[in-house]
Amino acid sequence: MVNRLTVSLREEPVADVQIDDGIIKILSLEVQDPKAAAVLAEYPQARWAEITRKAVKIGLGYLKGGEKP
């Protein structure tokens, strides 16, 4: 089962989000947050995808009610 959502807060989409068998795929995600970007920039670029993935899991866990991701 594939669910797909295009998120747009402006005229152009900020992310293309898909859920396929429990796997969340986020394509072309744009996050306008200079403070968050500064935190991410403190790490090697090779780790940015891993750190962002963990941040999304933690954030979604928080939205679910504080459960551990």
LINGI-V246089 format. One record per residue. N is the residue number from 1. RES is the residue in one letter. SS is DSSP state (A for helix, B for strand, O for the rest). OMEGA is omega in whole degrees, 0 to 359 (none if undefined). Layout:
N|RES|SS|OMEGA  N|RES|SS|OMEGA
This chain:
1|M|O|180  2|V|B|172  3|N|B|182  4|R|B|180  5|L|B|172  6|T|B|184  7|V|B|180  8|S|O|175  9|L|O|177  10|R|O|178  11|E|O|180  12|E|O|181  13|P|O|176  14|V|O|177  15|A|B|171  16|D|B|186  17|V|B|177  18|Q|B|173  19|I|B|182  20|D|B|181  21|D|O|176  22|G|O|178  23|I|B|179  24|I|B|177  25|K|B|180  26|I|B|181  27|L|B|175  28|S|O|180  29|L|O|175  30|E|O|177  31|V|O|180  32|Q|O|181  33|D|O|183  34|P|A|180  35|K|A|178  36|A|A|179  37|A|A|179  38|A|A|178  39|V|A|181  40|L|A|182  41|A|A|178  42|E|O|182  43|Y|O|176  44|P|O|183  45|Q|A|180  46|A|A|181  47|R|A|185  48|W|A|181  49|A|A|179  50|E|A|181  51|I|A|179  52|T|A|178  53|R|A|179  54|K|A|180  55|A|A|178  56|V|A|179  57|K|A|179  58|I|A|180  59|G|A|179  60|L|A|175  61|G|A|178  62|Y|A|179  63|L|A|181  64|K|A|178  65|G|O|175  66|G|O|179  67|E|O|178  68|K|O|181  69|P|O|none
